[in-house]
Amino acid sequence: MTDINQLEKTDIQQINDFKREFNIQATQAQISKFEYNLVDATIDKGTLRRACQDANSLKLGAVCVLPCFVKSCVNFLGSDPQTSLIACISYPHGGDTTEIKVAAVKRAVKEGVDEVEVTAPLAFVKDGSWAYVKREFKKLKGAVKRCGLRINIESDLLTPAEIAKICTVASDCGITSLCVSSGVNRAGINGETISRMRSAVKDKCTIKTYGVSSLTEMNTAVSMGAGILGSKNAADLARLILKTIE
């Protein structure tokens, strides 16, 4: 009987260990969806350094910075980064010419980013100049080489028809990730827009949403189809998630 009891205790311990390991993996998978939004115009290098350290230690999906901070963040993340580095180009409204965007992409790639996130030319989208938009997307696709390319569409400024059209154009150009609004005044998420974009691109693109500020919003965004979660509070939200397995 003692042997049986001991066996049962061992089994229980193994089951508990398995559950904990499973929870750790599931939790890390959630955390890896978060990207630290660090594109505030007033951000300083000290804040960036701490954010990169947090992103590394928590294994966030990425840190997103303005192009002028790429070199600094490459150094802050170190020789063995645990998170990706993304340069946000032509933020927030995509008003630069295609040539300027392409040059900025090439420079960011040369300086060490893993991906670039370029804002679509909203003035041309609103004007219905889809040939221009498509041509720009193709040139950006060629400029990134082996790095990832995302397109931010600033969806809050677009009509449902424009959102559907730009999603179709982007996916036809081989863009694999599209970002819901990231404007400077953006707060909270728009589940309806996420769902609309997911429907438009089918399984061709990953949808990223900005403005996630709580775990409730995180769950809503994921349930509506977002695969990437941009947040100014990414580190704090990751720590909250980690508490669930302590």
C-alpha positions as CSV (number, residue, x, y, z in Angstrom):
1,M,0.0,0.0,0.0
2,T,2.9,2.3,0.8
3,D,4.3,1.8,-2.7
4,I,1.0,2.6,-4.3
5,N,0.6,5.7,-2.2
6,Q,4.1,6.8,-3.1
7,L,3.4,6.2,-6.7
8,E,0.3,8.3,-6.5
9,K,2.2,11.1,-4.9
10,T,4.8,10.9,-7.7
11,D,2.1,10.9,-10.3
12,I,0.4,13.9,-8.7
13,Q,3.7,15.8,-8.6
14,Q,4.4,15.0,-12.3
15,I,0.9,16.2,-13.2
16,N,1.4,19.4,-11.3
17,D,4.8,19.9,-12.9
18,F,3.3,19.3,-16.3
19,K,0.5,21.8,-15.6
20,R,2.9,24.4,-14.5
21,E,5.1,23.9,-17.6
22,F,2.1,24.1,-19.8
23,N,0.9,27.3,-18.1
24,I,4.4,28.8,-18.5
25,Q,4.5,28.0,-22.2
26,A,0.9,29.3,-22.7
27,T,1.7,32.5,-20.7
28,Q,4.9,33.1,-22.7
29,A,2.9,32.7,-25.9
30,Q,0.6,35.4,-24.7
31,I,3.4,37.7,-23.8
32,S,5.1,37.2,-27.1
33,K,2.1,38.8,-28.8
34,F,2.9,42.1,-27.1
35,E,5.0,44.8,-28.8
36,Y,6.2,47.8,-26.8
37,N,5.0,51.0,-28.5
38,L,7.9,53.4,-28.0
39,V,7.2,56.0,-30.8
40,D,6.1,58.9,-28.5
41,A,7.9,62.0,-29.8
42,T,8.9,63.0,-26.2
43,I,10.6,59.7,-25.4
44,D,14.2,59.9,-24.2
45,K,17.1,57.4,-24.4
46,G,17.0,56.6,-20.7
47,T,13.4,55.5,-21.1
48,L,14.3,53.5,-24.2
49,R,17.1,51.8,-22.4
50,R,14.8,50.7,-19.6
51,A,12.1,49.6,-22.0
52,C,14.6,47.5,-24.0
53,Q,15.8,45.9,-20.8
54,D,12.2,45.1,-19.8
55,A,11.4,43.7,-23.3
56,N,14.5,41.4,-23.2
57,S,13.8,40.1,-19.7
58,L,10.1,39.6,-20.3
59,K,10.6,38.3,-23.9
60,L,8.1,40.6,-25.4
61,G,7.4,40.2,-29.1
62,A,9.1,43.4,-30.1
63,V,10.0,47.0,-29.4
64,C,8.7,49.6,-31.9
65,V,10.8,52.8,-32.2
66,L,11.3,55.8,-34.4
67,P,14.0,55.4,-37.1
68,C,16.3,57.9,-35.3
69,F,16.6,55.5,-32.3
70,V,17.3,52.3,-34.1
71,K,21.1,52.4,-33.5
72,S,20.6,53.1,-29.8
73,C,18.1,50.3,-29.4
74,V,20.4,47.8,-31.1
75,N,22.9,48.6,-28.5
76,F,20.4,48.5,-25.6
77,L,19.1,45.1,-26.7
78,G,22.6,43.7,-26.7
79,S,24.3,40.9,-28.7
80,D,21.7,38.3,-27.8
81,P,18.3,40.1,-27.9
82,Q,15.2,38.2,-26.7
83,T,12.9,40.5,-28.6
84,S,12.6,41.9,-32.1
85,L,13.4,45.5,-33.1
86,I,10.9,47.3,-35.4
87,A,11.4,50.8,-37.0
88,C,8.1,52.7,-37.5
89,I,8.6,54.8,-40.7
90,S,6.6,57.7,-42.0
91,Y,4.7,57.8,-38.8
92,P,1.9,58.6,-38.3
93,H,0.2,59.5,-41.6
94,G,2.5,58.3,-44.3
95,G,3.0,61.7,-45.9
96,D,6.6,61.1,-47.1
97,T,7.3,60.3,-50.7
98,T,7.8,56.7,-51.7
99,E,11.5,57.5,-52.4
100,I,12.0,58.9,-48.8
101,K,10.2,55.8,-47.3
102,V,12.4,53.4,-49.3
103,A,15.6,55.2,-48.2
104,A,14.4,55.1,-44.6
105,V,13.6,51.4,-44.9
106,K,17.0,50.6,-46.4
107,R,18.8,52.6,-43.6
108,A,16.8,50.9,-40.8
109,V,17.6,47.5,-42.3
110,K,21.3,48.4,-42.5
111,E,21.3,49.5,-38.9
112,G,19.9,46.2,-37.6
113,V,16.1,46.1,-37.4
114,D,14.2,42.9,-37.7
115,E,11.2,44.5,-39.3
116,V,9.9,47.8,-40.5
117,E,6.5,49.2,-40.1
118,V,5.6,51.8,-42.8
119,T,2.5,54.0,-42.7
120,A,0.5,53.8,-45.9
121,P,0.2,57.1,-48.0
122,L,-3.2,58.1,-46.6
123,A,-3.5,61.1,-48.8
124,F,-3.4,58.9,-51.9
125,V,-5.7,56.3,-50.3
126,K,-8.3,59.0,-49.6
127,D,-7.8,60.3,-53.2
128,G,-8.4,56.8,-54.5
129,S,-5.0,56.7,-56.2
130,W,-4.7,52.9,-55.8
131,A,-2.0,52.6,-58.5
132,Y,0.3,54.8,-56.5
133,V,-0.5,52.9,-53.3
134,K,0.2,49.5,-55.0
135,R,3.4,50.8,-56.6
136,E,4.7,52.1,-53.2
137,F,3.9,48.8,-51.4
138,K,5.9,46.9,-54.1
139,K,8.9,49.2,-53.8
140,L,8.9,48.9,-50.0
141,K,8.6,45.1,-50.3
142,G,11.7,45.1,-52.5
143,A,13.6,47.4,-50.1
144,V,13.3,45.3,-46.9
145,K,15.2,42.4,-48.4
146,R,14.9,39.5,-45.9
147,C,13.5,41.7,-43.1
148,G,9.8,41.8,-42.4
149,L,7.5,44.5,-43.7
150,R,4.3,45.8,-42.1
151,I,1.9,48.4,-43.3
152,N,0.2,50.7,-40.9
153,I,-3.1,51.8,-42.4
154,E,-4.3,54.4,-39.8
155,S,-7.7,52.8,-40.0
156,D,-9.4,55.5,-37.8
157,L,-9.1,57.9,-40.7
158,L,-10.5,55.5,-43.4
159,T,-14.0,54.4,-44.4
160,P,-14.9,50.7,-44.2
161,A,-14.6,50.5,-48.1
162,E,-11.2,52.1,-48.0
163,I,-10.1,49.7,-45.3
164,A,-11.3,46.7,-47.3
165,K,-9.6,48.0,-50.5
166,I,-6.2,48.7,-48.9
167,C,-6.2,45.3,-47.2
168,T,-6.8,43.7,-50.5
169,V,-4.0,45.7,-52.2
170,A,-1.6,45.0,-49.4
171,S,-2.2,41.3,-49.4
172,D,-1.9,41.1,-53.2
173,C,1.5,42.8,-52.9
174,G,2.7,40.1,-50.5
175,I,2.5,42.2,-47.3
176,T,2.1,39.8,-44.5
177,S,1.2,42.1,-41.6
178,L,-1.2,45.0,-41.4
179,C,-1.6,47.4,-38.4
180,V,-4.8,49.0,-37.2
181,S,-4.5,52.7,-36.2
182,S,-1.4,53.8,-34.3
183,G,-2.0,57.6,-34.3
184,V,-0.7,59.7,-31.5
185,N,-4.1,60.2,-30.0
186,R,-5.2,56.5,-30.3
187,A,-6.4,54.9,-27.1
188,G,-8.2,51.6,-26.8
189,I,-9.0,49.1,-29.5
190,N,-11.6,48.9,-32.3
191,G,-12.8,45.3,-32.4
192,E,-15.1,46.0,-35.3
193,T,-12.2,47.2,-37.4
194,I,-10.0,44.3,-36.5
195,S,-12.7,41.9,-37.5
196,R,-13.3,43.7,-40.8
197,M,-9.6,43.6,-41.6
198,R,-9.4,39.9,-40.7
199,S,-12.3,39.2,-43.0
200,A,-10.7,41.2,-45.9
201,V,-7.3,39.6,-45.7
202,K,-8.5,36.0,-44.9
203,D,-5.3,34.2,-43.7
204,K,-2.9,36.2,-45.9
205,C,-1.9,38.7,-43.2
206,T,-1.4,39.0,-39.5
207,I,-3.4,41.9,-37.9
208,K,-1.7,44.1,-35.4
209,T,-3.7,46.5,-33.2
210,Y,-2.4,49.4,-31.2
211,G,-3.8,50.9,-28.0
212,V,-4.1,47.8,-25.9
213,S,-4.2,49.0,-22.3
214,S,-5.7,46.2,-20.3
215,L,-5.9,42.4,-20.2
216,T,-9.6,42.7,-21.1
217,E,-8.7,44.6,-24.2
218,M,-6.0,42.1,-25.0
219,N,-8.6,39.2,-24.9
220,T,-11.1,41.2,-27.0
221,A,-8.5,42.0,-29.6
222,V,-7.3,38.4,-29.9
223,S,-10.9,37.1,-30.0
224,M,-11.6,39.5,-32.9
225,G,-8.6,38.3,-34.9
226,A,-5.5,40.3,-33.8
227,G,-2.3,38.4,-33.7
228,I,-0.1,41.2,-32.5
229,L,-0.8,43.6,-29.7
230,G,0.8,47.0,-29.6
231,S,0.8,48.8,-26.2
232,K,2.6,51.6,-24.4
233,N,2.1,49.5,-21.3
234,A,3.4,46.2,-22.7
235,A,5.8,45.5,-19.9
236,D,3.2,46.1,-17.2
237,L,0.7,43.9,-18.9
238,A,3.2,41.1,-19.4
239,R,4.0,41.2,-15.6
240,L,0.3,40.9,-14.9
241,I,0.0,37.9,-17.1
242,L,3.1,36.3,-15.3
243,K,1.4,36.7,-12.0
244,T,-1.3,34.2,-13.1
245,I,1.3,31.3,-12.9
246,E,2.9,32.3,-9.6
